[in-house]
């Protein structure tokens, strides 16, 4: 019973904090595009027309409200918020924690940002991450950066192949 009371108190405290926090909103549109990330124009998946997707910036204590619009014609999609401590239902793993986002639909993720740092987001649907669905998240510390810098750069490093990621995965799997 004591654990249940502590959990109830924690949920109540987070709800109160969320009600008082600044809500920072983003819209992420996932769509098929033609780009040349490795020099040859191919079909890719992009967020807001770019690979990687936009940097999502917050302050510790904010509430993230992120609408993910699936503009794909035939594929479901998802977004997982890698490294962020958040409610399980907002984790973005389709069929496990969050429903998949069907073609033409929008899913709104909403969660408090309770710790600072630099993280990333990516699709957890098939191999969509390898096709371009990823980006970075920056959560500034509540009391500001402990060390002043003249400028900041977020560096996202990824590899790319013009081959179909499903074919790459097939050739990596052992034949039994």
C-alpha positions as CSV (number, residue, x, y, z in Angstrom):
1,X,0.0,0.0,0.0
2,X,2.9,2.4,0.7
3,X,4.3,1.9,-2.8
4,X,0.9,2.7,-4.3
5,X,0.7,5.9,-2.2
6,X,4.1,7.0,-3.3
7,X,3.3,6.3,-6.9
8,X,0.0,8.2,-6.6
9,X,1.8,11.1,-5.0
10,X,4.4,11.1,-7.8
11,X,1.7,11.1,-10.5
12,X,-0.1,13.9,-8.7
13,X,3.2,16.0,-8.4
14,X,4.0,15.5,-12.1
15,X,0.5,16.5,-13.1
16,X,0.7,19.7,-11.0
17,X,4.2,20.5,-12.4
18,X,2.9,19.8,-16.0
19,X,-0.1,22.2,-15.4
20,X,2.3,25.0,-14.4
21,X,5.0,24.4,-17.0
22,X,5.6,26.1,-20.3
23,X,4.3,24.0,-23.2
24,X,6.6,24.0,-26.2
25,X,5.0,22.7,-29.4
26,X,6.4,21.2,-32.6
27,X,4.9,19.7,-35.7
28,X,6.9,16.9,-37.4
29,X,5.6,15.9,-40.9
30,X,6.9,12.5,-42.0
31,X,6.8,12.1,-45.8
32,X,8.6,10.5,-48.7
33,X,10.9,12.8,-50.6
34,X,13.5,12.6,-53.3
35,X,17.0,13.6,-52.1
36,X,20.6,12.8,-52.8
37,X,22.2,12.2,-49.3
38,X,25.0,10.1,-50.9
39,X,25.2,11.8,-54.3
40,X,22.5,9.9,-56.2
41,X,18.8,11.0,-56.1
42,X,16.7,8.4,-54.4
43,X,13.4,8.1,-52.4
44,X,14.0,8.8,-48.7
45,X,11.9,9.4,-45.7
46,X,12.2,12.9,-44.3
47,X,10.9,15.0,-41.4
48,X,9.7,18.4,-42.4
49,X,11.5,17.9,-45.8
50,X,14.9,17.3,-44.3
51,X,17.3,14.6,-43.1
52,X,18.0,14.7,-40.2
53,X,14.8,16.2,-38.9
54,X,14.8,19.5,-37.0
55,X,16.5,20.1,-33.7
56,X,13.8,20.1,-31.0
57,X,14.8,22.6,-28.3
58,X,13.4,22.8,-24.8
59,X,14.2,23.9,-21.2
60,X,14.2,21.5,-18.3
61,X,10.7,21.7,-16.8
62,X,9.0,22.5,-20.1
63,X,6.2,20.2,-21.4
64,X,6.9,18.9,-24.9
65,X,3.8,18.8,-27.2
66,X,4.9,17.2,-30.5
67,X,2.4,16.4,-33.2
68,X,3.7,13.8,-35.6
69,X,1.9,13.9,-39.0
70,X,2.2,10.7,-41.1
71,X,2.1,11.8,-44.8
72,X,3.3,8.4,-46.0
73,X,0.9,6.7,-48.4
74,X,1.1,3.1,-47.3
75,X,3.3,2.9,-44.1
76,X,2.6,3.4,-40.5
77,X,5.3,5.3,-38.6
78,X,6.3,6.2,-35.0
79,X,8.8,8.3,-33.1
80,X,10.8,7.2,-30.1
81,X,12.3,9.8,-27.8
82,X,15.7,8.1,-27.1
83,X,17.2,8.8,-23.7
84,X,14.3,10.9,-22.3
85,X,12.6,9.8,-19.1
86,X,8.9,10.1,-19.9
87,X,5.6,8.3,-19.3
88,X,5.6,4.9,-20.9
89,X,2.6,5.6,-23.1
90,X,4.6,8.4,-24.8
91,X,7.7,6.3,-25.5
92,X,6.9,5.8,-29.2
93,X,7.5,2.1,-29.6
94,X,4.5,1.0,-31.8
95,X,2.3,-1.9,-30.6
96,X,4.2,-1.9,-27.3
97,X,3.9,1.5,-25.6
98,X,2.2,3.7,-28.2
99,X,-0.1,3.0,-31.1
100,X,1.4,3.2,-34.6
101,X,0.6,6.4,-36.6
102,X,-1.3,5.3,-39.6
103,X,-1.1,7.0,-43.1
104,X,-2.9,10.3,-43.0
105,X,-3.1,10.4,-39.2
106,X,-1.5,12.6,-36.6
107,X,-0.4,11.5,-33.1
108,X,0.3,14.1,-30.4
109,X,3.0,13.2,-27.9
110,X,2.9,15.2,-24.7
111,X,5.3,14.8,-21.8
112,X,7.3,16.7,-19.2
113,X,11.0,17.3,-19.7
114,X,12.4,16.4,-16.2
115,X,16.1,16.3,-17.0
116,X,18.5,18.2,-19.3
117,X,20.9,16.9,-21.9
118,X,21.3,16.2,-25.6
119,X,19.3,13.3,-27.0
120,X,17.9,12.1,-30.3
121,X,14.6,10.9,-31.7
122,X,14.0,8.3,-34.4
123,X,11.4,6.0,-35.9
124,X,10.8,2.6,-34.3
125,X,8.9,1.3,-37.3
126,X,10.8,-1.2,-39.5
127,X,13.9,0.4,-40.8
128,X,12.5,3.9,-41.2
129,X,15.4,5.3,-39.1
130,X,17.9,4.1,-41.7
131,X,15.7,5.8,-44.4
132,X,15.9,9.2,-42.7
133,X,13.5,9.4,-39.7
134,X,15.7,10.8,-37.0
135,X,16.8,14.1,-35.4
136,X,18.1,15.6,-32.2
137,X,16.7,17.0,-29.0
138,X,18.3,19.6,-26.7
139,X,17.0,20.2,-23.2
140,X,18.7,23.1,-21.6
141,X,19.3,22.9,-17.8
142,X,16.8,24.7,-15.6
143,X,19.4,27.0,-14.2
144,X,21.3,27.6,-17.5
145,X,24.5,26.0,-18.8
146,X,27.2,25.6,-16.1
147,X,29.9,26.6,-18.6
148,X,29.4,29.5,-21.0
149,X,30.2,28.9,-24.7
150,X,30.3,31.4,-27.5
151,X,28.3,29.2,-29.8
152,X,26.8,25.7,-29.8
153,X,26.5,23.1,-32.6
154,X,24.5,19.9,-32.5
155,X,26.3,17.3,-34.5
156,X,24.2,14.3,-35.8
157,X,26.3,11.6,-37.3
158,X,24.8,8.8,-39.3
159,X,25.8,6.5,-42.1
160,X,23.9,6.2,-45.3
161,X,23.5,3.7,-48.1
162,X,21.5,4.1,-51.3
163,X,20.6,0.4,-51.0
164,X,17.3,-0.6,-49.6
165,X,17.8,-1.0,-45.9
166,X,15.7,-4.2,-45.9
167,X,18.1,-5.7,-48.5
168,X,21.1,-4.6,-46.4
169,X,19.5,-6.3,-43.3
170,X,18.9,-9.5,-45.3
171,X,22.5,-9.7,-46.4
172,X,23.7,-9.2,-42.8
173,X,21.5,-12.0,-41.4
174,X,23.0,-15.5,-41.3
175,X,21.4,-18.1,-43.6
176,X,20.1,-21.1,-41.8
